[in-house]
Amino acid sequence: MDCLFEFDRNFGCVAGTDEAGRGPAAGGVFAASVHFPEVSAGLKEDLSKLNDSKKLSRSAREKLYNIIKNNSVNSVVCIEVEEIEKINILNASLKAMKLACEEVINHAGLKNFITLVDGNKLIKNYSYPQKFVIKGDGKSASIAAASVLAKVERDWYMDKLASKYPQYGWNRNAGYLTPEHLKAIDEYGLSKYHRPSFLRKHFEKQLSLF
């Protein structure tokens, strides 16, 4: 935990950002931005399990979620399927990051700061200093915190969609193309929350069987 916060401290004032949901074939893509105004010993202790959200259990993420929300300036943004299909998933992810970061910057009144972006891409059309950090969710406290917020809120979102479309098992697969999900698509077709561009290869394969 000290290493994660030390990483951020080396850059001075930072806002971290990360996304959740680039890979699934259903549902929107989420991005979060987090800025910690103050980092106390107590906060470090409370966040002692903070890490890349993919390495945490759901219950661990949800416990960290409330601590992060209550001790940071933060924002979570969702870009829905319709826009993903228009501008592609990479651009949708970067747009969600941009909107989340701008909200945090404006709310916190940040000056002389840098935005740390998880991955190997910079945010497009972004007016503020930024640096991408490969595997940043395991290096930076603010990026790791953003990864938790984005992942938790997307899981909750997929749970709500699953209650409307239980046949796809989204509460279990989060929209990823598991065998269960693909079987349901073949049986029930696509919903309005599916990303058709992510399923071209599957349908091409199906057609090749005839």
Rosetta blueprint (number, residue, H / E / L):
1 M L
2 D H
3 C H
4 L H
5 F H
6 E H
7 F H
8 D H
9 R H
10 N L
11 F L
12 G L
13 C E
14 V E
15 A E
16 G E
17 T E
18 D E
19 E E
20 A E
21 G L
22 R L
23 G L
24 P L
25 A L
26 A E
27 G L
28 G L
29 V E
30 F E
31 A E
32 A E
33 S E
34 V E
35 H E
36 F L
37 P L
38 E L
39 V L
40 S L
41 A H
42 G H
43 L H
44 K H
45 E H
46 D H
47 L L
48 S L
49 K L
50 L L
51 N L
52 D L
53 S H
54 K H
55 K H
56 L L
57 S L
58 R H
59 S H
60 A H
61 R H
62 E H
63 K H
64 L H
65 Y H
66 N H
67 I H
68 I H
69 K H
70 N H
71 N L
72 S L
73 V E
74 N E
75 S E
76 V E
77 V E
78 C E
79 I E
80 E L
81 V H
82 E H
83 E H
84 I H
85 E H
86 K H
87 I H
88 N L
89 I H
90 L H
91 N H
92 A H
93 S H
94 L H
95 K H
96 A H
97 M H
98 K H
99 L H
100 A H
101 C H
102 E H
103 E H
104 V H
105 I H
106 N H
107 H H
108 A H
109 G L
110 L L
111 K L
112 N L
113 F E
114 I E
115 T E
116 L E
117 V E
118 D E
119 G L
120 N L
121 K L
122 L L
123 I L
124 K L
125 N L
126 Y L
127 S L
128 Y L
129 P L
130 Q E
131 K E
132 F E
133 V E
134 I L
135 K L
136 G H
137 D H
138 G H
139 K L
140 S L
141 A H
142 S H
143 I H
144 A H
145 A H
146 A H
147 S H
148 V H
149 L H
150 A H
151 K H
152 V H
153 E H
154 R H
155 D H
156 W H
157 Y H
158 M H
159 D H
160 K H
161 L H
162 A H
163 S H
164 K H
165 Y L
166 P H
167 Q H
168 Y H
169 G L
170 W H
171 N H
172 R H
173 N H
174 A L
175 G L
176 Y L
177 L L
178 T L
179 P H
180 E H
181 H H
182 L H
183 K H
184 A H
185 I H
186 D H
187 E H
188 Y H
189 G L
190 L L
191 S L
192 K L
193 Y L
194 H E
195 R L
196 P H
197 S H
198 F H
199 L H
200 R H
201 K H
202 H H
203 F H
204 E H
205 K H
206 Q H
207 L H
208 S H
209 L L
210 F L
